[in-house]
Amino acid sequence: MDRTKTPAPGSGGGHLLGLIRQTVPPIHPGGRPIVLGALGATVTARQLLRAVGLKKAGGVVGRVGAVATVACAAFFRAPARVAPRGQGLVVAPADGLVSLIEEAVPPVELGLDPTPRLRVSVFLSIFDVHVQRIPVDGVVTKIAYRPGKFLSADLDKASTDNERNSVVIAPTWGGELVVTQIAGLIARRIVCQAVTGAPVLTGSTYGLIRFGSRVDTYLPAGSELRVELGQRTIGGETVLASLPAAPSGGV
């Protein structure tokens, strides 16, 4: 057998399944219980209504529930992303709109140097992908959760008043970066899968915020901003900034 030849494509059904898998993004693990719950509730309600003779009502509930289930699955989608190559690049941790670019002090619960640093805020509407991604190669050095309010995530004070979860990363290229997940008006659940002391790679998923939210990135001093206010970002792909050059003899 000539191993240099390209294998023949599989059966028609297998090829179609492969195309579907490439087109329809998977659901993030944090969203699966909600999607399955919506599906289960829909099927149960429909069967109960039909069992007591309310077939028409059961049909309506089934259709509405099916739409709600599909909407949930779409909300919790986690599409594959390809991180840009290049040393010292910081990518967007989330899909959304760059709503704020300003100097700000990192979350106080982290106990970091209180000197203000450049912060880029990305606002996520309910239509955006809500999976969060690691913005830079490095090692997680600290994680801190802080309960708070559920103000609209596009407000300036959401960064200080709302429930949040912050992750500190020591980038391979040097410096210190903070990425903060912030709950919003509707969001009531922050999922963070990062682990202190673990190495992380640019663009890999690490968390999820359920329904409307915001993600702040605090950049190391000397970073070069690469986005503008009002720009749309693609999590794991859009370059937010370039880190300052590593010191002599550094990595």
C-alpha positions as CSV (number, residue, x, y, z in Angstrom):
1,M,0.0,0.0,0.0
2,D,1.3,3.4,-1.0
3,R,1.2,5.5,2.3
4,T,1.9,8.7,0.4
5,K,-1.6,8.8,-1.1
6,T,-4.4,10.6,0.6
7,P,-6.9,8.2,2.1
8,A,-10.2,8.0,0.4
9,P,-13.0,9.9,2.1
10,G,-15.3,7.9,4.3
11,S,-19.0,7.0,3.7
12,G,-21.4,9.7,2.8
13,G,-23.0,9.6,6.3
14,G,-19.6,9.9,8.0
15,H,-18.5,12.8,5.8
16,L,-21.8,14.6,6.6
17,L,-21.3,14.1,10.3
18,G,-17.8,15.4,10.0
19,L,-19.1,18.6,8.3
20,I,-21.7,19.1,11.0
21,R,-19.1,18.8,13.7
22,Q,-16.9,21.3,12.0
23,T,-19.8,23.7,11.5
24,V,-21.7,23.4,14.8
25,P,-19.5,24.4,17.7
26,P,-19.6,22.2,20.8
27,I,-21.3,23.2,24.1
28,H,-19.1,24.3,27.0
29,P,-19.2,21.8,29.9
30,G,-20.5,24.5,32.2
31,G,-23.6,25.0,30.0
32,R,-24.5,21.4,29.4
33,P,-26.5,20.9,32.6
34,I,-28.7,23.9,31.6
35,V,-29.2,22.7,28.0
36,L,-30.0,19.2,29.2
37,G,-32.3,20.6,31.9
38,A,-34.2,22.7,29.3
39,L,-34.5,19.7,27.0
40,G,-35.7,17.4,29.9
41,A,-38.2,19.9,31.1
42,T,-39.6,20.4,27.6
43,V,-40.0,16.7,26.9
44,T,-41.6,16.0,30.4
45,A,-44.0,18.9,30.1
46,R,-45.1,17.9,26.6
47,Q,-45.7,14.3,27.6
48,L,-47.6,15.2,30.7
49,L,-49.9,17.6,28.8
50,R,-50.5,15.0,26.1
51,A,-51.2,12.3,28.7
52,V,-54.1,14.4,30.2
53,G,-55.6,15.1,26.8
54,L,-54.1,18.5,26.2
55,K,-52.4,17.6,22.9
56,K,-52.6,21.1,21.4
57,A,-51.1,22.7,24.5
58,G,-48.4,19.9,24.6
59,G,-47.5,20.8,21.0
60,V,-47.1,24.5,21.8
61,V,-45.0,23.7,24.9
62,G,-42.9,21.4,22.8
63,R,-42.2,24.0,20.1
64,V,-41.5,26.8,22.6
65,G,-39.3,24.5,24.7
66,A,-37.4,23.3,21.6
67,V,-36.6,26.9,20.6
68,A,-35.5,27.7,24.2
69,T,-33.2,24.6,24.2
70,V,-31.6,25.6,20.9
71,A,-31.1,29.1,22.2
72,C,-29.4,27.8,25.3
73,A,-27.2,25.6,23.3
74,A,-26.2,28.5,21.0
75,F,-25.5,30.7,24.1
76,F,-23.1,28.2,25.6
77,R,-21.3,27.4,22.4
78,A,-17.5,27.1,22.5
79,P,-16.2,27.5,18.9
80,A,-12.6,26.5,18.1
81,R,-10.2,29.4,17.8
82,V,-6.7,29.8,16.5
83,A,-4.5,32.1,18.5
84,P,-2.1,34.4,16.6
85,R,1.6,33.5,16.7
86,G,4.1,35.8,18.1
87,Q,6.0,36.4,21.3
88,G,4.4,38.8,23.9
89,L,1.0,39.0,22.3
90,V,-2.1,39.4,24.6
91,V,-5.3,38.2,23.0
92,A,-8.9,39.1,23.9
93,P,-10.2,36.9,26.6
94,A,-13.7,37.1,25.3
95,D,-15.9,37.9,22.3
96,G,-17.6,41.3,22.6
97,L,-17.2,45.0,22.4
98,V,-14.3,47.0,23.8
99,S,-16.4,49.3,26.0
100,L,-13.7,50.9,28.2
101,I,-10.0,51.6,27.9
102,E,-8.6,53.3,31.0
103,E,-6.0,53.3,33.8
104,A,-7.3,51.4,36.8
105,V,-6.2,49.7,40.0
106,P,-6.4,45.8,39.9
107,P,-9.1,44.2,42.0
108,V,-8.2,44.9,45.7
109,E,-8.8,41.3,46.8
110,L,-5.7,40.2,44.8
111,G,-3.4,42.2,47.0
112,L,-1.3,43.5,44.1
113,D,0.6,46.7,43.7
114,P,-2.1,49.4,43.8
115,T,-0.5,51.4,41.0
116,P,-3.0,52.0,38.2
117,R,-2.4,50.0,35.0
118,L,-4.0,50.0,31.6
119,R,-7.4,48.1,31.7
120,V,-9.3,47.0,28.6
121,S,-12.9,46.0,29.2
122,V,-14.9,43.8,26.8
123,F,-18.7,43.8,27.2
124,L,-20.5,40.6,26.2
125,S,-24.1,40.8,25.1
126,I,-26.4,37.8,25.3
127,F,-25.7,37.1,21.7
128,D,-21.9,36.8,22.1
129,V,-19.9,33.6,22.8
130,H,-19.7,33.6,26.6
131,V,-16.6,31.3,27.0
132,Q,-13.5,33.0,28.4
133,R,-10.1,32.3,27.1
134,I,-6.5,32.7,28.4
135,P,-5.1,35.9,27.0
136,V,-1.4,35.0,27.1
137,D,1.0,32.1,27.7
138,G,2.2,31.8,31.2
139,V,1.5,30.5,34.7
140,V,-1.5,31.2,36.9
141,T,-0.2,32.7,40.2
142,K,-3.3,33.7,42.0
143,I,-7.1,33.4,41.8
144,A,-9.6,35.4,43.8
145,Y,-13.4,35.5,43.9
146,R,-15.4,38.4,45.2
147,P,-19.2,38.5,45.7
148,G,-21.0,41.7,44.7
149,K,-23.9,43.3,42.9
150,F,-25.4,42.5,39.6
151,L,-25.4,45.9,37.9
152,S,-25.5,46.2,34.1
153,A,-22.0,45.0,33.0
154,D,-21.6,48.0,30.6
155,L,-21.5,50.5,33.5
156,D,-18.1,51.9,34.6
157,K,-18.7,50.9,38.3
158,A,-19.5,47.3,37.3
159,S,-15.7,46.6,37.6
160,T,-15.7,47.6,41.3
161,D,-19.2,46.8,42.5
162,N,-20.3,43.6,40.7
163,E,-19.6,39.9,41.5
164,R,-16.3,39.0,39.9
165,N,-13.5,36.4,39.7
166,S,-9.9,37.4,38.9
167,V,-7.0,35.4,37.7
168,V,-3.4,36.6,37.8
169,I,-1.0,35.2,35.1
170,A,2.8,35.6,35.0
171,P,3.3,35.7,31.2
172,T,6.2,33.7,29.7
173,W,7.4,37.0,28.1
174,G,7.5,38.7,31.5
175,G,5.3,41.0,33.6
176,E,2.1,40.4,35.4
177,L,-1.4,40.3,33.8
178,V,-4.8,40.1,35.4
179,V,-8.0,38.9,33.7
180,T,-11.3,39.4,35.6
181,Q,-14.7,37.8,34.8
182,I,-17.6,40.2,35.9
183,A,-21.2,39.2,36.3
184,G,-23.8,41.4,34.8
185,L,-27.5,42.4,35.2
186,I,-28.7,38.9,34.1
187,A,-25.6,36.9,34.7
188,R,-25.7,35.0,38.1
189,R,-23.0,32.4,37.7
190,I,-19.3,32.7,37.0
191,V,-17.4,29.5,36.2
192,C,-13.6,29.5,36.4
193,Q,-11.6,26.4,35.7
194,A,-8.1,27.9,36.1
195,V,-5.9,26.4,38.7
196,T,-3.2,28.2,40.7
197,G,0.3,27.1,39.7
198,A,-0.8,25.6,36.4
199,P,0.7,26.6,33.1
200,V,-1.7,28.1,30.6
201,L,-1.7,28.6,26.8
202,T,-3.0,31.6,24.8
203,G,-6.5,31.0,23.6
204,S,-7.4,28.0,25.7
205,T,-10.7,28.1,27.4
206,Y,-10.8,28.6,31.2
207,G,-14.2,29.9,32.2
208,L,-17.8,30.9,31.4
209,I,-20.2,33.6,32.5
210,R,-23.8,32.7,32.2
211,F,-25.8,35.4,30.4
212,G,-24.6,39.0,29.7
213,S,-21.4,40.0,31.3
214,R,-17.9,41.7,31.0
215,V,-14.3,40.7,31.1
216,D,-11.5,43.1,32.1
217,T,-7.8,42.7,31.2
218,Y,-5.2,44.6,33.3
219,L,-2.0,44.9,31.3
220,P,1.5,45.0,32.6
221,A,3.1,48.5,32.6
222,G,4.7,49.4,29.2
223,S,2.3,47.2,27.2
224,E,1.4,48.5,23.7
225,L,-2.3,48.8,23.1
226,R,-3.5,47.2,19.9
227,V,-7.3,47.8,20.0
228,E,-9.6,50.8,20.0
229,L,-12.7,51.8,21.9
230,G,-15.8,50.4,20.2
231,Q,-13.9,47.6,18.4
232,R,-15.4,44.1,18.3
233,T,-13.1,41.4,19.6
234,I,-12.9,37.6,18.9
235,G,-11.9,35.7,22.0
236,G,-8.6,33.9,21.6
237,E,-7.8,35.6,18.3
238,T,-8.0,39.4,18.4
239,V,-4.8,40.9,19.7
240,L,-5.4,43.3,22.6
241,A,-1.8,44.4,23.2
242,S,1.8,43.6,23.0
243,L,3.7,43.0,26.2
244,P,6.9,45.1,26.9
245,A,10.1,43.4,25.8
246,A,11.5,40.9,28.2
247,P,14.5,42.1,30.3
248,S,18.0,41.1,29.1
249,G,18.6,37.5,29.8
250,G,14.9,36.8,30.3
251,V,12.8,34.3,28.4
